[in-house]
Structures are given as C-alpha cells and as structure tokens.
Amino acid sequence: MFKINKSMEDVIQNFVDELVKKAGIDNMPEDLKNEQLEMLKAQVEQRLGIMAVSELDEAGVAAFEKFMADNKTPDPKAMMEFFNTHISDFEKKVEDTLIKFGQEFIQGVANLKNTKLNE
C-alpha cells in the first residue's frame, strides 16, 4: 500500500480519497467535499506525525529536534527519509496507522448515519 518512493502527500491524498468512497460520503457537493477532504488530510497527517514521533527513541528524538532546527520547513521527502532511517519498519507502521485511522473513520461515519436515521 505505502511505498517510500511515493511522496507522503500522494499517499495521504490517495488514502483520503479512497476513505471517503469507502465511507459512502463522496457524493456531497464539491465545495463541501473539498473542505472535508482537507480536514481529513490534516487529521491523517497529525495521526501519522504522532505515531512517528512516538516511535523515536531518545537518540531519535534528539536527532529529530536537530533535523527540525536545521530545516524550518522540511521537504516532505527529507522528512520521510529521516523517519525511515530512524524508525525500524517505518513503512509498515505507517500502513498500520492508516488502516486503524480508516477503520475508526468509517465506523464513525456509520454511527453518524445510524444516529441520523434513528432520529
């Protein structure tokens, strides 16, 4: 599913697009859909960031702090290379995080739809 040679932005965009389809909410008006996609992408990025930082050991955290100090606005590819270098099995952890997020999102949408139907 996830390959380091694809940009993280592409991975997230493809994941979010598929998630919206799987949840059955891809038929909303285009402007609302775009707004929701952006919010969803931000949530996915946040979840991946939390996972990545939590996987760093003490030396990795120090290296990450230096990396961020040296790169105020880091290139996404450089960021991916950093995490891939400092976190063992990083691609698998990204995939697992995306799967878990997707399951939670789809369940949340299903719950919301059921709540609306039962009102």
C-alpha positions in Angstrom: 0.0 0.0 0.0 2.6 2.5 1.0 6.0 2.9 -0.6 8.7 5.3 0.4 9.3 6.3 -3.3 5.8 7.8 -3.5 5.5 11.1 -1.8 3.7 11.1 1.6 1.4 13.8 0.2 0.4 11.4 -2.6 -0.1 8.5 -0.1 -2.3 10.7 2.1 -4.3 12.1 -0.8 -5.0 8.6 -2.3 -5.8 7.3 1.2 -8.3 10.1 1.9 -9.9 9.8 -1.5 -10.4 6.1 -1.0 -11.6 6.5 2.6 -14.3 9.0 1.5 -15.5 6.5 -1.1 -15.5 3.6 1.3 -17.5 5.6 3.8 -20.0 6.4 1.1 -19.8 10.1 1.5 -18.2 11.0 -1.8 -21.5 12.3 -3.3 -21.6 15.6 -1.3 -21.4 19.0 -3.1 -18.0 19.6 -4.5 -17.1 22.6 -2.2 -18.2 20.8 0.9 -16.4 17.6 -0.2 -13.1 19.6 -0.8 -13.4 21.2 2.6 -14.0 17.8 4.3 -11.1 16.2 2.3 -8.7 19.0 3.5 -9.8 18.5 7.2 -9.5 14.7 6.8 -6.0 15.1 5.3 -4.9 17.3 8.3 -6.2 14.6 10.7 -4.3 11.9 8.9 -1.1 13.9 8.9 -1.5 14.6 12.6 -2.1 11.0 13.4 1.0 9.9 11.3 3.1 12.6 13.0 2.1 11.5 16.4 2.9 7.9 15.5 6.3 8.8 14.0 7.4 10.9 16.9 6.2 8.3 19.5 8.3 5.6 17.7 11.6 7.6 18.1 13.9 6.6 20.9 15.8 9.2 22.9 18.6 9.5 20.3 16.0 9.7 17.6 14.1 12.5 19.4 17.4 14.4 19.7 18.1 13.8 16.0 14.6 14.9 15.1 14.9 18.1 17.1 18.2 18.9 15.3 16.6 18.0 11.9 13.8 20.4 12.6 16.1 23.1 13.8 18.2 22.8 10.6 15.1 22.5 8.4 12.4 25.1 9.5 10.1 23.9 6.6 11.4 20.5 5.9 11.0 18.9 2.5 8.4 16.1 2.8 10.8 13.7 1.1 13.6 14.5 3.5 11.1 14.1 6.4 10.2 10.6 5.1 13.8 9.7 4.7 14.5 10.8 8.3 11.8 8.7 9.8 12.6 5.7 7.5 16.2 5.9 8.8 15.3 6.3 12.5 12.3 4.1 12.9 12.6 0.4 12.1 9.8 -1.0 9.9 8.5 2.6 9.4 6.5 1.8 6.2 4.6 -1.0 8.0 3.9 1.3 10.9 2.6 4.0 8.5 0.4 1.4 6.8 -0.9 0.1 10.2 -1.7 3.7 11.3 -3.6 4.4 8.1 -5.6 1.2 8.4 -6.5 1.9 12.0 -7.5 5.5 11.2 -9.6 4.4 8.3 -11.4 1.8 10.4 -12.2 4.4 13.0 -13.3 7.0 10.4 -15.6 4.5 8.6 -17.1 3.3 12.0 -17.7 7.0 13.0 -19.5 7.7 9.7 -21.6 4.6 10.1 -22.5 5.6 13.6 -23.4 9.1 12.5 -25.6 7.7 9.7 -27.4 5.4 12.1 -27.9 8.2 14.5 -29.4 10.4 11.7 -31.7 7.5 10.5 -33.0 6.8 14.0 -33.9 10.5 14.8 
